[in-house]
Amino acid sequence: MSLKAFHIVFVIFSTLLALGVGGWCIWVNLVEDAPVYLAGAIASFACALALVVYGVWFYRKMKQLRILT
């Protein structure tokens, strides 16, 4: 596996982790009724969105440079 392919896989797993943490924060907020977890959920979902945007940008850049394997 090339470094570029590993990078794409790492971004995908990081996005899934951020979505999972966001979902967990929402669940804890519903159970505990602590607003700090809602802030954590918003931050996690924002990070997941940023990772998706970055992943698409990276993929397009590698495709444009014809480096993608």
mmCIF file as gemmi writes it, N, C-alpha and C atoms, coordinates in Angstrom:
data_model
loop_
_atom_site.group_PDB
_atom_site.id
_atom_site.type_symbol
_atom_site.label_atom_id
_atom_site.label_alt_id
_atom_site.label_comp_id
_atom_site.label_asym_id
_atom_site.label_entity_id
_atom_site.label_seq_id
_atom_site.pdbx_PDB_ins_code
_atom_site.Cartn_x
_atom_site.Cartn_y
_atom_site.Cartn_z
_atom_site.occupancy
_atom_site.B_iso_or_equiv
_atom_site.pdbx_formal_charge
_atom_site.auth_seq_id
_atom_site.auth_asym_id
_atom_site.pdbx_PDB_model_num
ATOM 1 N N . MET Axp A 1 ? 0.856 -1.17 0 1 0 ? 1 A 1
ATOM 2 C CA . MET Axp A 1 ? 0 0 0 1 0 ? 1 A 1
ATOM 3 C C . MET Axp A 1 ? 0.901 1.232 0 1 0 ? 1 A 1
ATOM 4 N N . SER Axp A 2 ? 0.626 2.122 -0.938 1 0 ? 2 A 1
ATOM 5 C CA . SER Axp A 2 ? 1.442 3.329 -1.036 1 0 ? 2 A 1
ATOM 6 C C . SER Axp A 2 ? 1.081 4.311 0.076 1 0 ? 2 A 1
ATOM 7 N N . LEU Axp A 3 ? 1.919 5.291 0.255 1 0 ? 3 A 1
ATOM 8 C CA . LEU Axp A 3 ? 1.693 6.301 1.28 1 0 ? 3 A 1
ATOM 9 C C . LEU Axp A 3 ? 0.439 7.115 0.982 1 0 ? 3 A 1
ATOM 10 N N . LYS Axp A 4 ? 0.188 7.377 -0.3 1 0 ? 4 A 1
ATOM 11 C CA . LYS Axp A 4 ? -1.003 8.141 -0.686 1 0 ? 4 A 1
ATOM 12 C C . LYS Axp A 4 ? -2.28 7.36 -0.388 1 0 ? 4 A 1
ATOM 13 N N . ALA Axp A 5 ? -2.263 6.074 -0.693 1 0 ? 5 A 1
ATOM 14 C CA . ALA Axp A 5 ? -3.428 5.238 -0.397 1 0 ? 5 A 1
ATOM 15 C C . ALA Axp A 5 ? -3.644 5.137 1.109 1 0 ? 5 A 1
ATOM 16 N N . PHE Axp A 6 ? -2.564 4.986 1.861 1 0 ? 6 A 1
ATOM 17 C CA . PHE Axp A 6 ? -2.674 4.948 3.311 1 0 ? 6 A 1
ATOM 18 C C . PHE Axp A 6 ? -3.259 6.256 3.842 1 0 ? 6 A 1
ATOM 19 N N . HIS Axp A 7 ? -2.861 7.372 3.249 1 0 ? 7 A 1
ATOM 20 C CA . HIS Axp A 7 ? -3.367 8.676 3.668 1 0 ? 7 A 1
ATOM 21 C C . HIS Axp A 7 ? -4.878 8.757 3.465 1 0 ? 7 A 1
ATOM 22 N N . ILE Axp A 8 ? -5.357 8.284 2.334 1 0 ? 8 A 1
ATOM 23 C CA . ILE Axp A 8 ? -6.797 8.312 2.064 1 0 ? 8 A 1
ATOM 24 C C . ILE Axp A 8 ? -7.54 7.409 3.046 1 0 ? 8 A 1
ATOM 25 N N . VAL Axp A 9 ? -7.011 6.216 3.298 1 0 ? 9 A 1
ATOM 26 C CA . VAL Axp A 9 ? -7.641 5.302 4.261 1 0 ? 9 A 1
ATOM 27 C C . VAL Axp A 9 ? -7.639 5.921 5.656 1 0 ? 9 A 1
ATOM 28 N N . PHE Axp A 10 ? -6.546 6.563 6.037 1 0 ? 10 A 1
ATOM 29 C CA . PHE Axp A 10 ? -6.461 7.2 7.349 1 0 ? 10 A 1
ATOM 30 C C . PHE Axp A 10 ? -7.492 8.324 7.484 1 0 ? 10 A 1
ATOM 31 N N . VAL Axp A 11 ? -7.685 9.105 6.438 1 0 ? 11 A 1
ATOM 32 C CA . VAL Axp A 11 ? -8.676 10.182 6.477 1 0 ? 11 A 1
ATOM 33 C C . VAL Axp A 11 ? -10.087 9.599 6.605 1 0 ? 11 A 1
ATOM 34 N N . ILE Axp A 12 ? -10.346 8.499 5.908 1 0 ? 12 A 1
ATOM 35 C CA . ILE Axp A 12 ? -11.664 7.86 6.003 1 0 ? 12 A 1
ATOM 36 C C . ILE Axp A 12 ? -11.914 7.358 7.423 1 0 ? 12 A 1
ATOM 37 N N . PHE Axp A 13 ? -10.936 6.663 8.007 1 0 ? 13 A 1
ATOM 38 C CA . PHE Axp A 13 ? -11.107 6.165 9.375 1 0 ? 13 A 1
ATOM 39 C C . PHE Axp A 13 ? -11.208 7.302 10.39 1 0 ? 13 A 1
ATOM 40 N N . SER Axp A 14 ? -10.486 8.378 10.174 1 0 ? 14 A 1
ATOM 41 C CA . SER Axp A 14 ? -10.576 9.536 11.07 1 0 ? 14 A 1
ATOM 42 C C . SER Axp A 14 ? -11.961 10.173 10.995 1 0 ? 14 A 1
ATOM 43 N N . THR Axp A 15 ? -12.517 10.225 9.793 1 0 ? 15 A 1
ATOM 44 C CA . THR Axp A 15 ? -13.866 10.762 9.62 1 0 ? 15 A 1
ATOM 45 C C . THR Axp A 15 ? -14.887 9.89 10.343 1 0 ? 15 A 1
ATOM 46 N N . LEU Axp A 16 ? -14.768 8.585 10.187 1 0 ? 16 A 1
ATOM 47 C CA . LEU Axp A 16 ? -15.687 7.674 10.874 1 0 ? 16 A 1
ATOM 48 C C . LEU Axp A 16 ? -15.552 7.787 12.387 1 0 ? 16 A 1
ATOM 49 N N . LEU Axp A 17 ? -14.328 7.95 12.867 1 0 ? 17 A 1
ATOM 50 C CA . LEU Axp A 17 ? -14.117 8.119 14.306 1 0 ? 17 A 1
ATOM 51 C C . LEU Axp A 17 ? -14.756 9.415 14.804 1 0 ? 17 A 1
ATOM 52 N N . ALA Axp A 18 ? -14.603 10.497 14.052 1 0 ? 18 A 1
ATOM 53 C CA . ALA Axp A 18 ? -15.206 11.771 14.45 1 0 ? 18 A 1
ATOM 54 C C . ALA Axp A 18 ? -16.737 11.669 14.466 1 0 ? 18 A 1
ATOM 55 N N . LEU Axp A 19 ? -17.305 10.975 13.482 1 0 ? 19 A 1
ATOM 56 C CA . LEU Axp A 19 ? -18.758 10.776 13.471 1 0 ? 19 A 1
ATOM 57 C C . LEU Axp A 19 ? -19.211 9.919 14.648 1 0 ? 19 A 1
ATOM 58 N N . GLY Axp A 20 ? -18.425 8.895 14.974 1 0 ? 20 A 1
ATOM 59 C CA . GLY Axp A 20 ? -18.753 8.051 16.122 1 0 ? 20 A 1
ATOM 60 C C . GLY Axp A 20 ? -18.684 8.8 17.438 1 0 ? 20 A 1
ATOM 61 N N . VAL Axp A 21 ? -17.674 9.623 17.601 1 0 ? 21 A 1
ATOM 62 C CA . VAL Axp A 21 ? -17.553 10.421 18.828 1 0 ? 21 A 1
ATOM 63 C C . VAL Axp A 21 ? -18.696 11.432 18.913 1 0 ? 21 A 1
ATOM 64 N N . GLY Axp A 22 ? -19.06 12.015 17.771 1 0 ? 22 A 1
ATOM 65 C CA . GLY Axp A 22 ? -20.189 12.949 17.76 1 0 ? 22 A 1
ATOM 66 C C . GLY Axp A 22 ? -21.492 12.271 18.155 1 0 ? 22 A 1
ATOM 67 N N . GLY Axp A 23 ? -21.722 11.076 17.624 1 0 ? 23 A 1
ATOM 68 C CA . GLY Axp A 23 ? -22.919 10.323 18.004 1 0 ? 23 A 1
ATOM 69 C C . GLY Axp A 23 ? -22.908 9.939 19.469 1 0 ? 23 A 1
ATOM 70 N N . TRP Axp A 24 ? -21.746 9.541 19.965 1 0 ? 24 A 1
ATOM 71 C CA . TRP Axp A 24 ? -21.628 9.212 21.389 1 0 ? 24 A 1
ATOM 72 C C . TRP Axp A 24 ? -21.911 10.43 22.261 1 0 ? 24 A 1
ATOM 73 N N . CYS Axp A 25 ? -21.403 11.583 21.851 1 0 ? 25 A 1
ATOM 74 C CA . CYS Axp A 25 ? -21.639 12.821 22.625 1 0 ? 25 A 1
ATOM 75 C C . CYS Axp A 25 ? -23.127 13.173 22.65 1 0 ? 25 A 1
ATOM 76 N N . ILE Axp A 26 ? -23.804 12.976 21.536 1 0 ? 26 A 1
ATOM 77 C CA . ILE Axp A 26 ? -25.248 13.238 21.521 1 0 ? 26 A 1
ATOM 78 C C . ILE Axp A 26 ? -25.971 12.278 22.465 1 0 ? 26 A 1
ATOM 79 N N . TRP Axp A 27 ? -25.581 10.997 22.427 1 0 ? 27 A 1
ATOM 80 C CA . TRP Axp A 27 ? -26.209 10.015 23.298 1 0 ? 27 A 1
ATOM 81 C C . TRP Axp A 27 ? -25.986 10.36 24.77 1 0 ? 27 A 1
ATOM 82 N N . VAL Axp A 28 ? -24.758 10.721 25.128 1 0 ? 28 A 1
ATOM 83 C CA . VAL Axp A 28 ? -24.467 11.079 26.526 1 0 ? 28 A 1
ATOM 84 C C . VAL Axp A 28 ? -25.219 12.345 26.908 1 0 ? 28 A 1
ATOM 85 N N . ASN Axp A 29 ? -25.364 13.294 25.975 1 0 ? 29 A 1
ATOM 86 C CA . ASN Axp A 29 ? -26.111 14.509 26.264 1 0 ? 29 A 1
ATOM 87 C C . ASN Axp A 29 ? -27.576 14.181 26.55 1 0 ? 29 A 1
ATOM 88 N N . LEU Axp A 30 ? -28.153 13.237 25.828 1 0 ? 30 A 1
ATOM 89 C CA . LEU Axp A 30 ? -29.547 12.859 26.075 1 0 ? 30 A 1
ATOM 90 C C . LEU Axp A 30 ? -29.704 12.14 27.41 1 0 ? 30 A 1
ATOM 91 N N . VAL Axp A 31 ? -28.717 11.341 27.796 1 0 ? 31 A 1
ATOM 92 C CA . VAL Axp A 31 ? -28.804 10.585 29.049 1 0 ? 31 A 1
ATOM 93 C C . VAL Axp A 31 ? -28.474 11.472 30.246 1 0 ? 31 A 1
ATOM 94 N N . GLU Axp A 32 ? -27.397 12.224 30.181 1 0 ? 32 A 1
ATOM 95 C CA . GLU Axp A 32 ? -26.914 13.017 31.314 1 0 ? 32 A 1
ATOM 96 C C . GLU Axp A 32 ? -27.476 14.428 31.343 1 0 ? 32 A 1
ATOM 97 N N . ASP Axp A 33 ? -27.935 14.926 30.216 1 0 ? 33 A 1
ATOM 98 C CA . ASP Axp A 33 ? -28.431 16.294 30.069 1 0 ? 33 A 1
ATOM 99 C C . ASP Axp A 33 ? -27.346 17.317 30.462 1 0 ? 33 A 1
ATOM 100 N N . ALA Axp A 34 ? -26.156 17.088 29.92 1 0 ? 34 A 1
ATOM 101 C CA . ALA Axp A 34 ? -25.032 17.993 30.158 1 0 ? 34 A 1
ATOM 102 C C . ALA Axp A 34 ? -24.698 18.69 28.843 1 0 ? 34 A 1
ATOM 103 N N . PRO Axp A 35 ? -24.83 20.013 28.799 1 0 ? 35 A 1
ATOM 104 C CA . PRO Axp A 35 ? -24.635 20.725 27.532 1 0 ? 35 A 1
ATOM 105 C C . PRO Axp A 35 ? -23.211 20.686 26.994 1 0 ? 35 A 1
ATOM 106 N N . VAL Axp A 36 ? -22.244 20.334 27.82 1 0 ? 36 A 1
ATOM 107 C CA . VAL Axp A 36 ? -20.871 20.273 27.338 1 0 ? 36 A 1
ATOM 108 C C . VAL Axp A 36 ? -20.728 19.159 26.299 1 0 ? 36 A 1
ATOM 109 N N . TYR Axp A 37 ? -21.506 18.104 26.419 1 0 ? 37 A 1
ATOM 110 C CA . TYR Axp A 37 ? -21.451 17.025 25.43 1 0 ? 37 A 1
ATOM 111 C C . TYR Axp A 37 ? -22.066 17.456 24.102 1 0 ? 37 A 1
ATOM 112 N N . LEU Axp A 38 ? -23.036 18.339 24.148 1 0 ? 38 A 1
ATOM 113 C CA . LEU Axp A 38 ? -23.6 18.877 22.908 1 0 ? 38 A 1
ATOM 114 C C . LEU Axp A 38 ? -22.545 19.696 22.168 1 0 ? 38 A 1
ATOM 115 N N . ALA Axp A 39 ? -21.759 20.455 22.91 1 0 ? 39 A 1
ATOM 116 C CA . ALA Axp A 39 ? -20.655 21.207 22.296 1 0 ? 39 A 1
ATOM 117 C C . ALA Axp A 39 ? -19.621 20.253 21.705 1 0 ? 39 A 1
ATOM 118 N N . GLY Axp A 40 ? -19.357 19.159 22.396 1 0 ? 40 A 1
ATOM 119 C CA . GLY Axp A 40 ? -18.439 18.15 21.872 1 0 ? 40 A 1
ATOM 120 C C . GLY Axp A 40 ? -18.965 17.509 20.61 1 0 ? 40 A 1
ATOM 121 N N . ALA Axp A 41 ? -20.271 17.274 20.551 1 0 ? 41 A 1
ATOM 122 C CA . ALA Axp A 41 ? -20.88 16.695 19.352 1 0 ? 41 A 1
ATOM 123 C C . ALA Axp A 41 ? -20.769 17.651 18.171 1 0 ? 41 A 1
ATOM 124 N N . ILE Axp A 42 ? -21.024 18.911 18.413 1 0 ? 42 A 1
ATOM 125 C CA . ILE Axp A 42 ? -20.925 19.909 17.339 1 0 ? 42 A 1
ATOM 126 C C . ILE Axp A 42 ? -19.482 19.999 16.84 1 0 ? 42 A 1
ATOM 127 N N . ALA Axp A 43 ? -18.53 19.994 17.746 1 0 ? 43 A 1
ATOM 128 C CA . ALA Axp A 43 ? -17.123 20.049 17.355 1 0 ? 43 A 1
ATOM 129 C C . ALA Axp A 43 ? -16.715 18.792 16.578 1 0 ? 43 A 1
ATOM 130 N N . SER Axp A 44 ? -17.186 17.638 17.01 1 0 ? 44 A 1
ATOM 131 C CA . SER Axp A 44 ? -16.852 16.39 16.318 1 0 ? 44 A 1
ATOM 132 C C . SER Axp A 44 ? -17.436 16.359 14.915 1 0 ? 44 A 1
ATOM 133 N N . PHE Axp A 45 ? -18.685 16.792 14.775 1 0 ? 45 A 1
ATOM 134 C CA . PHE Axp A 45 ? -19.3 16.806 13.445 1 0 ? 45 A 1
ATOM 135 C C . PHE Axp A 45 ? -18.633 17.84 12.54 1 0 ? 45 A 1
ATOM 136 N N . ALA Axp A 46 ? -18.189 18.948 13.117 1 0 ? 46 A 1
ATOM 137 C CA . ALA Axp A 46 ? -17.464 19.941 12.318 1 0 ? 46 A 1
ATOM 138 C C . ALA Axp A 46 ? -16.128 19.371 11.851 1 0 ? 46 A 1
ATOM 139 N N . CYS Axp A 47 ? -15.45 18.644 12.726 1 0 ? 47 A 1
ATOM 140 C CA . CYS Axp A 47 ? -14.193 17.998 12.326 1 0 ? 47 A 1
ATOM 141 C C . CYS Axp A 47 ? -14.434 16.95 11.246 1 0 ? 47 A 1
ATOM 142 N N . ALA Axp A 48 ? -15.515 16.191 11.364 1 0 ? 48 A 1
ATOM 143 C CA . ALA Axp A 48 ? -15.836 15.19 10.35 1 0 ? 48 A 1
ATOM 144 C C . ALA Axp A 48 ? -16.091 15.863 9.005 1 0 ? 48 A 1
ATOM 145 N N . LEU Axp A 49 ? -16.806 16.966 9.015 1 0 ? 49 A 1
ATOM 146 C CA . LEU Axp A 49 ? -17.061 17.695 7.776 1 0 ? 49 A 1
ATOM 147 C C . LEU Axp A 49 ? -15.764 18.224 7.178 1 0 ? 49 A 1
ATOM 148 N N . ALA Axp A 50 ? -14.898 18.758 8.019 1 0 ? 50 A 1
ATOM 149 C CA . ALA Axp A 50 ? -13.61 19.258 7.541 1 0 ? 50 A 1
ATOM 150 C C . ALA Axp A 50 ? -12.759 18.119 6.964 1 0 ? 50 A 1
ATOM 151 N N . LEU Axp A 51 ? -12.804 16.952 7.583 1 0 ? 51 A 1
ATOM 152 C CA . LEU Axp A 51 ? -12.058 15.805 7.07 1 0 ? 51 A 1
ATOM 153 C C . LEU Axp A 51 ? -12.597 15.331 5.728 1 0 ? 51 A 1
ATOM 154 N N . VAL Axp A 52 ? -13.908 15.376 5.55 1 0 ? 52 A 1
ATOM 155 C CA . VAL Axp A 52 ? -14.493 14.995 4.255 1 0 ? 52 A 1
ATOM 156 C C . VAL Axp A 52 ? -14.049 15.973 3.179 1 0 ? 52 A 1
ATOM 157 N N . VAL Axp A 53 ? -14.109 17.263 3.474 1 0 ? 53 A 1
ATOM 158 C CA . VAL Axp A 53 ? -13.681 18.275 2.508 1 0 ? 53 A 1
ATOM 159 C C . VAL Axp A 53 ? -12.202 18.087 2.176 1 0 ? 53 A 1
ATOM 160 N N . TYR Axp A 54 ? -11.383 17.856 3.193 1 0 ? 54 A 1
ATOM 161 C CA . TYR Axp A 54 ? -9.959 17.645 2.961 1 0 ? 54 A 1
ATOM 162 C C . TYR Axp A 54 ? -9.705 16.374 2.149 1 0 ? 54 A 1
ATOM 163 N N . GLY Axp A 55 ? -10.426 15.311 2.459 1 0 ? 55 A 1
ATOM 164 C CA . GLY Axp A 55 ? -10.245 14.056 1.736 1 0 ? 55 A 1
ATOM 165 C C . GLY Axp A 55 ? -10.584 14.187 0.259 1 0 ? 55 A 1
ATOM 166 N N . VAL Axp A 56 ? -11.68 14.896 -0.033 1 0 ? 56 A 1
ATOM 167 C CA . VAL Axp A 56 ? -12.056 15.122 -1.432 1 0 ? 56 A 1
ATOM 168 C C . VAL Axp A 56 ? -11.01 15.99 -2.112 1 0 ? 56 A 1
ATOM 169 N N . TRP Axp A 57 ? -10.539 17.019 -1.436 1 0 ? 57 A 1
ATOM 170 C CA . TRP Axp A 57 ? -9.51 17.892 -2.017 1 0 ? 57 A 1
ATOM 171 C C . TRP Axp A 57 ? -8.234 17.098 -2.299 1 0 ? 57 A 1
ATOM 172 N N . PHE Axp A 58 ? -7.812 16.274 -1.346 1 0 ? 58 A 1
ATOM 173 C CA . PHE Axp A 58 ? -6.593 15.495 -1.516 1 0 ? 58 A 1
ATOM 174 C C . PHE Axp A 58 ? -6.729 14.508 -2.677 1 0 ? 58 A 1
ATOM 175 N N . TYR Axp A 59 ? -7.882 13.832 -2.749 1 0 ? 59 A 1
ATOM 176 C CA . TYR Axp A 59 ? -8.098 12.865 -3.824 1 0 ? 59 A 1
ATOM 177 C C . TYR Axp A 59 ? -8.055 13.546 -5.189 1 0 ? 59 A 1
ATOM 178 N N . ARG Axp A 60 ? -8.733 14.687 -5.306 1 0 ? 60 A 1
ATOM 179 C CA . ARG Axp A 60 ? -8.727 15.416 -6.576 1 0 ? 60 A 1
ATOM 180 C C . ARG Axp A 60 ? -7.331 15.91 -6.928 1 0 ? 60 A 1
ATOM 181 N N . LYS Axp A 61 ? -6.585 16.371 -5.942 1 0 ? 61 A 1
ATOM 182 C CA . LYS Axp A 61 ? -5.226 16.856 -6.184 1 0 ? 61 A 1
ATOM 183 C C . LYS Axp A 61 ? -4.33 15.723 -6.674 1 0 ? 61 A 1
ATOM 184 N N . MET Axp A 62 ? -4.428 14.57 -6.053 1 0 ? 62 A 1
ATOM 185 C CA . MET Axp A 62 ? -3.617 13.436 -6.482 1 0 ? 62 A 1
ATOM 186 C C . MET Axp A 62 ? -4.038 12.954 -7.876 1 0 ? 62 A 1
ATOM 187 N N . LYS Axp A 63 ? -5.335 13.003 -8.149 1 0 ? 63 A 1
ATOM 188 C CA . LYS Axp A 63 ? -5.808 12.61 -9.473 1 0 ? 63 A 1
ATOM 189 C C . LYS Axp A 63 ? -5.345 13.611 -10.533 1 0 ? 63 A 1
ATOM 190 N N . GLN Axp A 64 ? -5.37 14.888 -10.194 1 0 ? 64 A 1
ATOM 191 C CA . GLN Axp A 64 ? -4.932 15.936 -11.112 1 0 ? 64 A 1
ATOM 192 C C . GLN Axp A 64 ? -3.437 15.799 -11.419 1 0 ? 64 A 1
ATOM 193 N N . LEU Axp A 65 ? -2.654 15.469 -10.405 1 0 ? 65 A 1
ATOM 194 C CA . LEU Axp A 65 ? -1.218 15.305 -10.601 1 0 ? 65 A 1
ATOM 195 C C . LEU Axp A 65 ? -0.868 13.924 -11.147 1 0 ? 65 A 1
ATOM 196 N N . ARG Axp A 66 ? -1.864 13.075 -11.295 1 0 ? 66 A 1
ATOM 197 C CA . ARG Axp A 66 ? -1.693 11.707 -11.807 1 0 ? 66 A 1
ATOM 198 C C . ARG Axp A 66 ? -0.724 10.899 -10.942 1 0 ? 66 A 1
ATOM 199 N N . ILE Axp A 67 ? -0.818 11.135 -9.658 1 0 ? 67 A 1
ATOM 200 C CA . ILE Axp A 67 ? 0.046 10.438 -8.71 1 0 ? 67 A 1
ATOM 201 C C . ILE Axp A 67 ? -0.712 9.288 -8.037 1 0 ? 67 A 1
ATOM 202 N N . LEU Axp A 68 ? -2.034 9.317 -8.109 1 0 ? 68 A 1
ATOM 203 C CA . LEU Axp A 68 ? -2.852 8.336 -7.405 1 0 ? 68 A 1
ATOM 204 C C . LEU Axp A 68 ? -2.628 6.954 -7.989 1 0 ? 68 A 1
ATOM 205 N N . THR Axp A 69 ? -2.391 5.999 -7.12 1 0 ? 69 A 1
ATOM 206 C CA . THR Axp A 69 ? -2.123 4.63 -7.569 1 0 ? 69 A 1
ATOM 207 C C . THR Axp A 69 ? -3.351 3.788 -7.443 1 0 ? 69 A 1
